[in-house]
Amino acid sequence: MDIFYKVVALLGGLAMFLYGMRLMGDGLKQSSGSAMKVALAKVTNRPVIGFIFGMLVTCMIQSSTATIVLTVGLVGAGFLTFYQSIGIVLGANVGTAITAQIIRLMDVSAGTTSILYFFKADNLAPMALIFGIICIMFLKGDRFHNVGTILIGFGILFMGLIFMSDSVGQMSDQLSRLLVAFEDNYFFGFLSGVFVTGIIQSSSAVVGILQSMASSVGVRFCGVFAVIIGVNIGDCLTTYLVSRIGAKPDQIRTVTVHVIYNIFAALLISTCVAIGRFTGLIGDGFWNSTLNSGGVANVHGAFRLIPAVVLLPLTGVFAKIAVKIVPDEPVDNKDADIENNLRELDSRLFSNPVLAMSQSKHLILHMADVALHNFDASIEQVRNYDEARDKRIMERESLLDRMADASNQYLVDMSAYIVQESDARRQGMQIKALTCYERIGDHAVNISKDMKNLAKNGGVFSEEARKDLDIAFVAVKDILELTYRAFQGRDGNLARQVEPREEVIDELIETLKNYHIKRMTKGICDLYSGIQFENILSNLERISDLCSDLAISILGSLDLSISGAEHDYVHKLHHSDDFLYQKNLEENYTRYFDMLKESREQADSKSGQGLSE
């Protein structure tokens, strides 16, 4: 039973290590999400630039798997091309070695009076935990929360290492015998590295275990070099399996390059070690040397860095091999655009909500384009009904529904990864936006249906009714375009101009309804046409209301005082003497009611009837 509890202690330490590494990485990603997006999006076609970016990002988030999964998501999202991603993949393989260099702090040996004593793991861990909890519990703001998360993760990571080292020290005899077996059978050592990394799904964690062993019982170079090579292969196989689920060809090629590169790197390092041993370049002294934690970190770093530098010029060759292994899938030209937009929503980006919401926003903007296109088509239906156009409107409505369902599910699934309040507000605004544009599409369909019913019954609108509708169409099209630009740029200044315009449109539509009632009482328009006219105006009014809802949501995403209190904000705005609100209200009223006045004067001069009276 004694060995059982020692194994439990080892696994418990490993669990703390993995959780600490993930927590620290999450904090780093949250604090650098926007910067990471800008950096990766600007990678050029030069592999060296991509290599540097990949290495730096992996150093930040402490996980090559996370960097490569994120890169795969960026390829699928269109931020990067497959060829741009190759350099990042190679850089990620090197950047992950920094974790091992951090862990070597456990080997620091100094007295309490030395400054180096501060950097001992058993001193750094509790101090990081203390400062981390202070940042989270007593300091306000997302920045302090992120710093606290990073420090807590850092502290837990080292506490896990201390646990592992202690448990490994208690099992020194068993582990020593295990390592001796690998000294004579490098193939099994290699396979153990592949297998354990595949199970744990973290090369840093496996190297961390080796470093814990090195700190406690010591390991020899000849006993661990094959294991470290296997660790690198196991790491890329895990990433490959995770990243290719539901992926597009270019995404699968990206992770395929990762596997191809690591196989070449393993062959290169194995060949170099074999040649060095055969020629005497690697003598018995180094071959049998005992490595401490820093020595394991150095070997791991060398096995990552040397192949990357040597193989970097061969990125073009790796790309060609990947293209041959993963051919393009057949594309239905009719549905290509639809499928591309839907598949841009890649769950691999969830770990970085900033990037994920950039993609959902891209799809919502595409939804907006489809909805506005259908609105324009519905206007044409009023002017000249066409059965083929009605069919196309319905096809686009089906597309709109699919995009709404996909983007809504994507945003909901993202919730578990959202930590910052600002990201939560942006998520809520995007959900409001997709709902608004989906419903705007519904109202465009309603208008087309109203015209279909009118055409089926042989009804027509009078010339005056058509002119009134044209004014309403101009006003609603204006507010749609204004709202679109406000959402596209998340522009608070533009969003503030929507509400006064919506108020004017409400009054305009009410006025147009009254005019139409007068026309019906005078026999200029028949009752059935009047019902369809009323329905069209009601749909236009609701579209305007939806624009107002979205604009207020945009403001709420930017201003914490508005978020959650949108109704109160609108109520106070309507009863205030806010200068900009009143100015926009007057300008819009003048614009649309002057158009209406001119139309009324022309109608009165023709008919001699003062309907505008």
Helices and strands as residue ranges (DSSP letters): H 2-41, H 47-61, H 64-77, H 82-95, H 98-103, G 104-107, G 115-119, H 121-138, H 142-170, H 172-184, H 186-200, H 203-216, E 219-220, H 221-243, H 249-279, H 284-287, E 290-291, H 293-311, G 312-314, H 315-325, H 336-343, G 347-351, H 353-383, H 387-413, G 414-417, H 421-456, H 463-489, H 492-495, H 498-521, H 527-558, H 566-574, H 579-607
